[in-house]
Amino acid sequence: MDWSKYPLEKLFSLVAAIIPGFTALLISRNTVYRLLSLESLGYRTKLTVLIVISFVVGFTMTTFLQAVLGAIGGALGAATYETPYSLAIAPWRDPRWRELVRAKLGASCPNDTRPLSTAIFNLRTELINNLPPGRRPQETFNLQEERLRAESDDLAWATWYDHYHKIIVTPDDKDIFLHVHTGLRFSLETAAVYCLGSAAIVPAVRHWWCLVPAGIWVLILAVESVESARKSLNRWSTLNDQIKYLAIN
């Protein structure tokens, strides 16, 4: 693998995984003591092995925590999901947003329609029932077809809205400092979660100068996770940002 072609900001996120890994080794102690006590190895070799072990352990810890948070987010998303056309009000029906999307997509833009509400659909069904029997089947078919087309258009608009929604809530891949900050912060948060978990079984960790910083970082992780879930699940939260993004780009 040519590491020169790997983005530096993402490479830093991998290197930052050493932090929780080294924290876990310090808490366990035995591994570090045994490694340092090996007289057959030079200090450079010991340091290299220690860094490699820290990286492997830390990368495993951060990956596991990301998977857990992702699973929780996915479960919340599945539990709160509603079909787009079932919503009486939706951000992708905003006329300002649609106008900007139409200007960007051109001919490939969905039709500018609105789904039929249940009340309107029932009212039109009653009106069809008052028609002569010979006209009812065709009018009923036309109404059902209109309803399906409107729902299909609404689903297409919702898909485009979700596309730009993800662009807004996802960090900019070109922002190096943001990636460095995110990678370092999440590594510290992972180390904090491990410290608090280890305090239940490792007496040496039960000191205020260890538990207080760890508690602060875990609190930061919890706040960030709640805010991230709110932005991801609340589609209305990015409407204004999407309008600004579409107007500029």
C-alpha positions in Angstrom: 0.0 0.0 0.0 1.3 3.4 -1.0 0.9 5.4 2.2 1.8 8.6 0.4 -1.5 8.5 -1.3 -3.5 8.0 1.9 -5.2 11.2 3.1 -3.2 12.7 6.0 -6.3 13.6 8.0 -7.6 10.0 7.9 -4.1 8.7 8.6 -4.0 10.8 11.8 -7.3 9.3 12.9 -5.6 5.9 12.7 -2.5 7.1 14.6 -4.7 8.7 17.3 -6.0 5.2 18.1 -2.8 4.7 20.0 -4.2 6.8 22.8 -7.0 4.5 24.0 -4.8 1.5 23.3 -1.9 2.8 25.5 -4.5 3.7 28.1 -5.7 0.1 28.2 -2.2 -1.2 28.5 -1.4 1.2 31.4 -4.5 0.1 33.3 -3.6 -3.6 32.8 0.1 -2.9 33.7 1.2 -6.5 33.4 1.7 -6.4 29.6 3.8 -3.2 29.8 5.9 -4.5 32.7 6.6 -7.8 31.0 7.6 -6.2 27.8 9.9 -3.7 29.5 11.5 -6.4 31.6 12.6 -8.4 28.5 16.4 -8.1 28.5 16.7 -9.7 25.1 15.1 -6.7 23.4 16.6 -3.3 22.9 14.7 -0.2 24.0 13.9 0.7 20.4 12.4 -2.7 19.8 10.4 -2.5 23.0 9.1 0.9 22.1 8.1 -0.3 18.6 6.3 -3.3 20.0 4.6 -1.2 22.6 3.4 1.3 19.9 2.1 -1.5 17.6 0.2 -3.2 20.4 -1.3 0.1 21.5 -2.4 0.8 18.0 -4.0 -2.6 17.5 -5.8 -2.5 20.8 -6.8 1.2 20.4 -8.0 0.7 16.8 -10.1 -2.3 18.0 -11.6 -0.2 20.8 -12.5 2.8 18.6 -13.9 0.6 15.9 -16.1 -1.3 18.5 -17.3 2.0 20.0 -18.2 3.4 16.6 -20.0 0.2 15.8 -22.1 0.4 19.0 -23.0 4.0 18.4 -23.8 3.3 14.8 -26.0 0.4 15.8 -27.9 2.6 18.3 -28.4 5.3 15.7 -29.6 2.7 13.2 -32.1 1.3 15.6 -33.4 4.8 16.4 -33.7 5.5 12.7 -35.6 2.3 12.1 -37.9 2.9 15.0 -38.8 6.5 14.0 -39.0 6.0 10.3 -42.1 7.1 8.5 -42.8 6.9 4.8 -42.4 10.3 3.2 -45.9 10.6 1.7 -47.5 9.7 5.1 -46.3 13.0 6.6 -48.8 15.9 6.4 -45.9 18.4 6.5 -42.4 17.8 5.2 -39.3 20.0 4.6 -38.8 18.7 1.0 -42.2 20.3 0.1 -40.8 23.8 0.9 -41.1 25.9 -2.3 -37.8 27.7 -1.8 -35.9 24.4 -1.5 -37.7 22.9 -4.5 -36.9 25.9 -6.6 -33.2 25.6 -5.9 -33.2 21.9 -6.5 -35.0 22.3 -9.8 -32.4 24.9 -10.9 -29.7 22.4 -10.0 -31.2 19.2 -11.5 -32.9 20.6 -14.5 -34.9 18.1 -16.6 -34.1 15.3 -14.2 -36.1 17.0 -11.4 -39.2 15.2 -10.1 -42.6 16.6 -10.8 -43.6 19.5 -8.5 -46.7 17.8 -7.0 -48.0 17.2 -3.5 -49.4 13.9 -2.1 -53.1 13.6 -1.7 -54.2 13.9 1.9 -56.5 11.2 3.3 -59.3 13.7 3.7 -59.0 14.9 0.1 -58.7 11.3 -1.2 -61.8 10.2 0.7 -63.8 13.3 -0.4 -62.9 12.6 -4.1 -63.8 8.9 -3.6 -67.3 9.9 -2.3 -67.7 12.2 -5.3 -66.9 9.3 -7.7 -69.4 7.1 -5.9 -72.1 9.7 -6.9 -71.2 9.4 -10.6 -73.1 7.1 -13.0 -72.0 3.5 -12.6 -70.4 3.4 -16.0 -67.9 6.2 -15.2 -66.9 5.0 -11.7 -64.3 2.4 -12.6 -62.3 4.8 -14.9 -62.5 7.7 -12.4 -61.5 5.4 -9.6 -58.5 4.2 -11.6 -57.6 7.8 -12.5 -57.7 8.8 -8.8 -55.6 5.9 -7.7 -53.1 6.6 -10.5 -52.9 10.2 -9.5 -52.3 9.2 -5.9 -49.5 6.8 -6.8 -47.8 9.4 -9.1 -48.0 12.0 -6.3 -46.5 9.6 -3.8 -43.8 8.6 -6.2 -42.9 12.2 -6.8 -42.9 12.9 -3.1 -40.6 10.0 -2.5 -38.2 11.3 -5.1 -38.1 14.7 -3.5 -37.5 13.1 -0.1 -34.6 11.1 -1.6 -33.0 14.3 -2.8 -33.6 16.0 0.5 -31.9 13.1 2.3 -29.0 13.4 -0.1 -28.4 17.0 0.8 -29.3 16.4 4.4 -26.3 13.9 4.6 -24.0 16.5 3.0 -24.9 19.0 5.7 -24.6 16.7 8.7 -21.4 14.9 7.4 -18.1 16.7 8.1 -16.3 18.1 5.0 -13.8 15.5 3.8 -11.5 18.4 2.7 -11.3 20.0 6.1 -8.0 18.5 7.4 -8.2 20.3 10.8 -11.8 19.0 11.4 -10.7 15.4 10.7 -7.7 15.8 13.0 -9.9 17.3 15.8 -12.5 14.6 15.3 -10.0 11.7 15.4 -8.2 13.0 18.4 -11.4 13.8 20.3 -13.0 10.4 19.6 -9.8 8.6 20.7 -9.8 10.5 24.0 -13.5 9.7 24.5 -12.9 6.0 23.8 -10.1 6.0 26.4 -12.4 7.7 28.9 -15.1 5.1 28.4 -12.6 2.4 29.0 -11.3 4.2 32.2 -14.8 4.5 33.7 -15.5 0.8 32.8 -12.3 -0.4 34.3 -12.8 1.6 37.5 -15.4 -1.0 38.5 -12.8 -3.8 38.7 -9.4 -2.1 38.8 -8.9 -0.2 42.2 -5.8 1.7 40.8 -8.1 3.6 38.5 -10.3 4.9 41.3 -8.7 8.3 41.7 -10.4 11.7 41.2 -7.6 12.8 38.9 -8.4 9.9 36.6 -12.2 9.6 37.0 -13.0 13.3 36.7 -11.4 13.8 33.3 -12.8 10.5 32.1 -16.2 11.5 33.2 -16.0 14.9 31.4 -15.0 13.2 28.1 -17.8 10.6 28.5 -20.2 13.4 29.1 -18.9 15.2 25.9 -19.4 11.9 24.0 -22.9 11.6 25.2 -23.8 15.2 24.3 -22.2 14.8 20.8 -24.0 11.5 20.2 -27.4 13.0 21.2 -26.9 16.1 19.0 -25.7 14.0 16.1 -28.8 11.7 16.4 -31.0 14.8 16.6 -29.6 16.3 13.4 -29.7 12.9 11.6 -33.2 12.0 12.6 -34.8 15.5 12.5 -34.9 16.3 8.9 -36.2 19.9 9.5 -32.9 20.7 11.3 -31.0 21.2 8.0 -33.6 22.9 5.8 -32.1 26.4 6.1 -28.6 25.0 5.7 -29.6 23.1 2.6 -31.1 26.3 1.1 -27.9 28.1 1.8 -25.8 25.3 0.3 -27.9 25.0 -2.8 -27.9 28.8 -3.3 -24.0 28.9 -3.2 -23.3 25.7 -5.0 
